[in-house]
Amino acid sequence: MSASDRIAEFVAAVRDTFADGTLLKLKLAGYHGAEAELKSVEARKVVIKAGERLSLVYRYKTRDITKNLALAEAEAFLSAGLANDYRSAKLETVAFDLSLERQKDDVRLKRRDVKGREAAPATHDRAKNRPLADTSSVWLKELGITGADGKVLSASQDKFRQINKMVEIFAPLIQQIGATEPVIMDMGAGKGYLDFALADYFKREGLKAKIVGVEMRPALVESGNVLAAKSGFASLSFASGMILDFDTSGADAIIALHACDTATDDAIFKGITSGASLIAVAPCCHKQIRRSMEQGQADERLDFLLRHGTFLEKQAEMVTDGLRALILEVHGYRTKVFEFISDAHTPKNNLIVAQKGQAMSREAALDRIASVKAMFGIEKHYLEGLMGL
């Protein structure tokens, strides 16, 4: 039997068990395609308004993406993927497991019969595996996420998804720091949604961390501390102060969510100068670089983009955050910029994550910064000034 025949046999087994309702789980692993951060794909059968679908969850290093495919689309994806991009696959069904292993042109199939398994219901809205699975917490009610019955309010669904996604991202990053009790400082904490969520998660998981929410509005600081005590979060506190003036010495992680314009740079500056192992910011507003681009002289080849206001705004956002990443790399951080949640929930959905560890040489990063500024007619990035570059 040829390699293509074995792949076809595996795909046929997926098709048949999908059709008769006995498919439990499908996983593709050993990815070696063009997407650098993709690790694996997991799939199950769901029923949505459009009908029966194979729901594929693409597992990336920092996020998951779900795609619901009709059976014909799923078969085409599997046939191409198993021939080119994935080295292994495993199909789990009610009656058997079928494994596929590929080494170059050599494809092997192995089947193992099983007993006692029951078919899973093909529902799309089953309970999600979220970090904040228990919605009865006091802080969720007090912050307007849940009602008196402990259910998430309709108007707060997006906020609840955001904070769950943030915990999914931040919790493992903080654990990677390796400190026994890492100190996390949230610059411009506001009401402290993320701080309460992290405190809740760490407490439930038996993990230690000291979380400080830094906020300039005294009323929010006071109410945050009252709610932290009421929730039983001894590890969480709020402190009054401006980002640039606050003492961040001893911080293992500096985070800032939607700090407006250059306040994001203030948080990055405090993270770098305090020697934080982790700096993570979700920027909001990019006015400083946009003004600089409007006043400067960009490469004329960019005129077809920059002469349109909407394109200029989007370019300013990308250039601002790209330069922030490069400045972090100048100071010895590995950086990643990615969408942490769909823009259906918030248009400001980019997250810059920086971890200590050289990604490129200081000289190479400085050269890139200079070439980017010259290309877009930028005189100076605000963060450059803070860092004395």
Secondary structure, 3 states (H helix, E strand, C coil): CCHHHHHHHHHHHHHHHHHHCCEEEEEEEEECCCCCCEEEEEEEEEEECCEEEEEEEEEECCCEEEEEECHHHHHHHHHHHHHHCEEEEEEEECCEEEEEEEECCEEEEEEEECCCCCCCCCCCCCCCCCCCCCCCCHHHHHCCCECCCCCECHHHHHHHHHHHHHHHHHHHHHHHCCCCCCEEEEECCCCCHHHHHHHHHHHHHCCCCEEEEEECCHHHHHHHHHHHHHHCCCCEEEEECCCCCCCCCCCCEEEEEEEECCHHHHHHHHHHHCCCCEEEEEEECCHHHHHHHHHCCCCHHHHHHHCCHHHHHHHHHHHHHHHHHHHHHHCCEEEEEEECCCCCCCCCCEEEEEEECCCCCHHHHHHHHHHHHHHHCCCCCHHHHHHCC
